Amino acid sequence: KNPTHYGVAFHEIQSDPMLRVRCRELIEGSIKELARAKMLRYNFDTHNMNTTETGIVASHFYIKYSSLELYNQHVHPTMSETDIFDVVARSAEFENIVVRDEE
């Protein structure tokens, strides 16, 4: 009910009361982030969007796109088990797990 509460500037509300431009920017930003994480393929010329196998798996298992970006950067075919565990442990899904010193 109050768009300024969500960071929308008053001049944006005056120039676009339905906030169509703002919504389009938010959607396009989300699409770019998901495409960067290889969760979907997006053709910016035709505006066609297709899911990838990575995106389907991530949605079924609730894997965050930030974790997929991490995997895309650091995972390669010649990794050791230690390296794999290191990358997986840095995933966003594990950031709230606390390790006690005595364990």
KARA-V385724 format. One record per pair of residues at least 4 apart in sequence whose ideal C-beta (glycine too) atoms are under 6 Angstrom apart, sorted by the first residue. I is the first residue (numbers start at 1). J is the second residue. D is the distance in Angstrom with one decimal. If there is no record, write none. Layout:
i=I j=J d=D
i=I j=J d=D
This chain:
i=3 j=8 d=3.9
i=3 j=13 d=5.7
i=4 j=8 d=5.9
i=8 j=12 d=5.3
i=12 j=22 d=6.0
i=16 j=20 d=5.9
i=16 j=21 d=5.1
i=19 j=23 d=5.7
i=31 j=42 d=5.3
i=34 j=39 d=4.4
i=34 j=40 d=5.0
i=35 j=40 d=5.8
i=35 j=42 d=4.8
i=37 j=65 d=4.1
i=37 j=68 d=4.2
i=37 j=69 d=4.9
i=38 j=52 d=5.9
i=38 j=54 d=5.1
i=38 j=72 d=5.9
i=39 j=54 d=5.8
i=39 j=55 d=3.4
i=39 j=58 d=5.8
i=40 j=49 d=5.8
i=40 j=51 d=5.4
i=40 j=52 d=5.9
i=40 j=55 d=5.1
i=41 j=50 d=4.7
i=42 j=49 d=5.0
i=43 j=48 d=4.6
i=51 j=55 d=4.7
i=51 j=56 d=5.6
i=58 j=63 d=4.0
i=58 j=68 d=5.9
i=63 j=67 d=5.4
i=64 j=92 d=4.5
i=66 j=92 d=4.7
i=67 j=91 d=4.2
i=67 j=92 d=4.9
i=71 j=75 d=4.8
i=74 j=87 d=4.8
i=79 j=83 d=4.2
i=79 j=84 d=5.2
i=85 j=89 d=5.9
i=89 j=94 d=5.9
